[in-house]
């Protein structure tokens, strides 16, 4: 996921509600609600996501709580802190990452 | 990274707050409350109630906007209520709605609508003072001043005006 053509929500921006669309998104700020995109999302090191995330690929370097549903893959990077129900055909939790919750590796 | 950027293809519904600048090339519907600036870029769309330090409108905006400074650039398409001590509507921009500038002194800006309307007031015909009707916006004053000067220009062709010798001398 190249960040140059992705929407970016930087620290200091707080969104309550819903983000939808078809282009990549990088969250470094705070978001509470629903993110439903037919593209990829990155919750960056500073990012805090609370709620439901639906996307093709979900990469978490920051904090995520709620539900995450990936059409392709969910990756929790070493800096990620996740408390969520994950649903995706492929899930990767890298060494160092914090995770508590459920995982459902659906057949795609 | 100095601003949040919402690109085309992304839509936000809800409330947006914070102290970081935001650029919208996508769409936003709802409420925006910022201790910073927001820029609705060309191609971007906002249907919202926006409060911010500076609001720059180069795309489509429908709703209420309140700030220290609001600017509609030539590509801006705006329909709503604007409230700020300084407002600039650039040539080419489309605006429908109301403007409230309040009592406060506007920051000195060559392009602010207030500055334009002040200079327009000076040229008002017959030295008559245009009374600031609290209902009328600055744009209303600006418009009436333009209409008056148009009437003056075409005075010989207008019955009533043409037979008034004083208006001919002006």
Interface residues (C-beta under 8 A of the other chain):
Chain A: X5 X6 X7 X8 X9 X10 X11 X12 X13 X14 X15 X16 X17 X18 X19 X20 X21 X22 X23 X25 X28 X29 X30 X33 X37 X39
Chain B: X1 X2 X3 X4 X5 X6 X7 X8 X9 X10 X11 X12 X13 X14 X15 X16 X17 X18 X19 X20 X22 X26 X30 X36
